[in-house]
Amino acid sequence: MVHAPYPYCYRCPFGREPETCAVECVKHIEDTLLKTIAPPEETAAIVLEPVQGEGGYVVPPQKFFDELTRVAQQNGILLIFDEVQSGMGRTGKMWAAEHFGVVPDILAVAKGIASGMPLGATVARADLMTWPPGAHASTFGGNPVCCAAALATIALLEEGLVENAARMGSHLMDRMREWPARFPQVGEVRGLGLMIGIELVASEFRDRVLRQAFERGLLVLGAGDSTIRLSPPLVITRDQCDFAMETLEECLT
């Protein structure tokens, strides 16, 4: 396993600004990793989250996916997207990858697929799924109760919850887009659908806001070093969104 920097534009690992970015993250993979410690003939796949979760709810630019897809295809390397956090309607589309027009070779899905019941799935192109019977097993695989929960979840998503995630996400972003100008401790607000990150300029500010929000009846979590993640249930209402915004604005003030 070899790690590569993620396209984290607010805190760019290469010191670039979005307007001067030349997709250095992909250049590092192509010009350094594949030419030194991870030659293409020994590299099975590139694994990534299309929207980074625990690292700070980071949304990459479109050109990152364009270049990464090119490098993978030219070198015969598979693309594996981890959509455990970003999938199942979370971003206002069924899969976050749809926002960028890219189709991975393999998709990892879990958590949201069964609304919290223990279930995971590996989705891949048919020509890759050529394992003979018995080649792969899972201790709790195929649980019928979890599979029933997944079918019910998919039905609810298709009947309106994906659209609600997009609609409520737009409502939240419309209000929070001005926060960096209003609150000096807010560096950036970013996200897709109901997967939103509020980047504070320092981790101590983030931790204080989390604590103050909790004291006011709003439960939010951190992500990365200095980001507040907003990842509410996809059934959230406009009134609940407004309560969250009012509470966070009070905390920031």
JORA-V184671 format. One record per pair of residues at least 12 apart in sequence whose ideal C-beta (glycine too) atoms are under 6 Angstrom apart, sorted by the first residue. I is the first residue (numbers start at 1). J is the second residue. D is the distance in whole Angstrom. If there is no record, write none. Layout:
i:I j:J d:D
i:I j:J d:D
This chain:
i:2 j:33 d:6
i:2 j:37 d:6
i:2 j:38 d:5
i:4 j:28 d:6
i:4 j:29 d:5
i:5 j:25 d:5
i:6 j:52 d:6
i:7 j:25 d:5
i:7 j:60 d:4
i:7 j:64 d:5
i:8 j:58 d:5
i:10 j:188 d:5
i:10 j:199 d:6
i:23 j:63 d:5
i:23 j:64 d:6
i:23 j:67 d:5
i:26 j:67 d:4
i:26 j:68 d:5
i:26 j:71 d:6
i:30 j:71 d:5
i:40 j:75 d:4
i:43 j:77 d:5
i:45 j:78 d:4
i:45 j:80 d:5
i:46 j:72 d:6
i:46 j:77 d:6
i:46 j:79 d:6
i:47 j:80 d:4
i:49 j:82 d:5
i:50 j:81 d:5
i:50 j:86 d:6
i:50 j:96 d:4
i:50 j:97 d:5
i:51 j:86 d:4
i:51 j:96 d:5
i:51 j:195 d:6
i:53 j:85 d:4
i:54 j:223 d:6
i:55 j:224 d:5
i:56 j:197 d:6
i:56 j:223 d:5
i:56 j:224 d:3
i:56 j:227 d:4
i:57 j:197 d:3
i:57 j:223 d:5
i:57 j:227 d:6
i:57 j:229 d:5
i:59 j:190 d:5
i:62 j:100 d:6
i:65 j:100 d:4
i:65 j:102 d:5
i:69 j:102 d:6
i:78 j:105 d:4
i:79 j:104 d:5
i:79 j:105 d:5
i:80 j:106 d:4
i:81 j:97 d:6
i:81 j:104 d:4
i:81 j:107 d:5
i:82 j:108 d:5
i:83 j:95 d:6
i:83 j:107 d:6
i:83 j:109 d:6
i:84 j:110 d:5
i:84 j:111 d:5
i:86 j:195 d:6
i:87 j:109 d:5
i:88 j:112 d:4
i:88 j:113 d:6
i:89 j:157 d:5
i:89 j:161 d:6
i:89 j:162 d:4
i:89 j:165 d:5
i:89 j:234 d:6
i:90 j:195 d:5
i:91 j:192 d:4
i:91 j:193 d:4
i:91 j:195 d:5
i:92 j:165 d:5
i:92 j:166 d:3
i:92 j:169 d:5
i:92 j:193 d:3
i:99 j:192 d:6
i:105 j:125 d:6
i:106 j:124 d:4
i:107 j:123 d:4
i:109 j:121 d:5
i:113 j:150 d:5
i:114 j:146 d:5
i:114 j:149 d:4
i:114 j:150 d:4
i:114 j:153 d:6
i:115 j:149 d:6
i:115 j:153 d:5
i:117 j:146 d:4
i:117 j:149 d:4
i:118 j:146 d:6
i:119 j:146 d:4
i:119 j:150 d:6
i:161 j:234 d:4
i:165 j:193 d:4
i:165 j:194 d:5
i:165 j:234 d:5
i:166 j:193 d:5
i:168 j:236 d:6
i:168 j:241 d:6
i:169 j:193 d:4
i:169 j:194 d:5
i:171 j:241 d:6
i:172 j:241 d:6
i:175 j:245 d:5
i:176 j:189 d:4
i:183 j:252 d:5
i:185 j:200 d:5
i:185 j:201 d:6
i:185 j:205 d:4
i:187 j:199 d:5
i:187 j:201 d:5
i:194 j:232 d:6
i:196 j:230 d:4
i:197 j:227 d:5
i:197 j:229 d:6
i:198 j:228 d:4
i:199 j:227 d:5
i:200 j:226 d:5
i:203 j:225 d:5
i:203 j:226 d:5
i:206 j:222 d:6
i:206 j:226 d:5
i:206 j:228 d:6
i:209 j:251 d:5
i:210 j:222 d:6
i:212 j:251 d:4
i:213 j:247 d:6
i:213 j:251 d:5
i:216 j:247 d:5
i:218 j:244 d:6
i:218 j:247 d:4
